[in-house]
Amino acid sequence: MSAKGAWLGNTAWPSNKSCGQFAKDVFRLAGAKTDKEKALAFFTWFTRCMMRGRNLMIPDGCGGYSRSYDTLTNMMSWGFGECSYWGWVATACLVEAGMKARRVSVENQGHTYYEVWYKGDDGIEQWHAFDPFIGWYVLNENGEVASIEQMAKNPNLIQNPYPGHPEPLGHHPERSGMGHRSALRDQLIIDQPMRGGENQWDLANGMQVTHKFFPEAADRALFTKSAAPGETTDDRYPDGSHCDIAEISGFGFRQQAANIPYWKNYMWPTRESWHLNEGRPVRWNGAGALHWKPLLYGADVACDVRNAKFENGRLTVRGPRTFTEVWYHFKLPYLASWLYIDYDVVGSGNDYWGLSISGDNRRSWWQPAMQTHAPHWGIIQIGQADWKAGRSSICGLKEFWLRIDMASHNPNPTLAVQNLQIGVGFAHNMYIQPRLVPGENKLWLEAAELAAGSKLQAEWIYQVNEQEKRACVGLSKAGRAEEAVQIDVDCPSKVLMTGIRLSCSG
């Protein structure tokens, strides 16, 4: 029993299945037809859904962590990064959606923009520059979005911008980015590789995934970095990474008025640091978890079974003096932030059991710390604390394998794992999840493969006027199913999303 290539969405919100699909949905939702309309619509939605923050670090396959330049991961799984990330992701979205776009770094101060090629209302085909990190663009003398080259030739376009430009995202006067952004002398045009790719869930029988619309506990969160060499984390983000745009700017006025109704329910205070937001509420990353009790579903849900017996939800050895080994495979579209294992093992003297984790398809593995390898019950938690201490951790992994190994020398073995409950936490950008909005919401669920007898269900959990409601879409065979939900409110903030669940059963 399993589901492969599973994903869900809401046609009233841009898809988070791929970078290109996100941009195409933005064009559709905005009713954009011309390239100019598409470019402006994308800038608006990109600002709404992406977040500011520090550098995202992921396992690099060399025993450490390095900056992520995977556009799909940066946008969907976390939604953070400095200007180069934003330009990188925006360019990928637009190119994958059929637009002509490029990433440009300003030579004399290293700031990154992206540019889109289109014909303006003035009839001129040219590049048009958008600053996704600072969050604005400026107009040229014709009232069109200026190119970097035009800004370099006429710094006054930035210092005294023409009416019609958006307010910059600068949440604080000292961070508005207005001053030094005008010192444009030259530009570096970056030939950016397009990696493409799509998100999907591959779920075994009994797996349940919940995307939660609130931040993860600080001591379990997956941190980002912009630390000095030798440091393991960035103390400027002690609560885990989050955006730094408050609703009221450092100038005292309300900023992001068009976006605040979409952010309002998902802004929480941070500790004051670097005088960036004075501890005021800002947007956070979302939390999520996959939960599973694999022993209830026998050998069918394991990826490798050797000398093991499954009986009535219990795992036992086949006999004395034989090594028993069972492997489970976990694959996520998001970055794992913690692993929780609750187990209960019974047996007798000289019985052995253990757990191991592999991040490279069992070519290597490591054992988490356990109180003993004799039969016992207990809990294992692996995550941020291990990562910060330089120990092996699943933090940042999208795929890993979990092994149970057992052995008994007793003539009539009683060794058995009689409970195994697994939780895998992950971080996600909640502002690009398929939330519900006022009006008609066409919810969809799809699967490329769905085993005979399996059922796939998606559930949106939300509140209107403090009353909890649920909307469901189900699949019993491969393909796509849709359900329409009408939300009769007049403002996005009146719809409180609390979770989106996806489960596979048989």
Salt bridges, closest charged atoms under 4 A:
ASP25 OD1 - ARG28 NH2 3.42
GLU82 OE2 - ARG54 NH1 3.17
GLU107 OE1 - ARG185 NH2 3.76
GLU115 OE1 - ARG102 NH2 2.84
ASP121 OD2 - LYS36 NZ 2.81
ASP131 OD2 - HIS111 NE2 2.81
GLU144 OE1 - LYS36 NZ 3.14
GLU149 OE2 - LYS153 NZ 3.55
GLU174 OE1 - HIS172 ND1 2.33
GLU198 OE1 - LYS17 NZ 3.75
ASP234 OD1 - ARG236 NE 3.39
ASP239 OD1 - ARG271 NE 2.93
ASP244 OD1 - ARG52 NE 2.98
ASP244 OD1 - HIS171 ND1 3.93
ASP244 OD2 - ARG175 NH2 3.64
GLU247 OE2 - ARG254 NE 2.77
GLU247 OE1 - LYS264 NZ 3.18
GLU272 OE2 - HIS275 ND1 3.22
GLU278 OE2 - HIS172 NE2 2.87
GLU278 OE1 - ARG280 NH2 2.96
ASP304 OD2 - ARG306 NE 3.22
ASP304 OD2 - ARG362 NH1 3.00
GLU325 OE2 - ARG403 NH1 3.14
ASP386 OD1 - ARG391 NE 3.21
GLU399 OE2 - HIS329 NE2 2.62
ASP405 OD1 - ARG403 NE 3.62
GLU446 OE2 - LYS17 NZ 2.41
GLU446 OE1 - ARG480 NH1 3.45
GLU459 OE2 - ARG470 NH1 3.33
GLU459 OE1 - ARG501 NH1 2.92
GLU468 OE2 - ARG470 NH2 3.21
GLU482 OE2 - ARG480 NE 3.28
ASP490 OD1 - LYS494 NZ 2.75
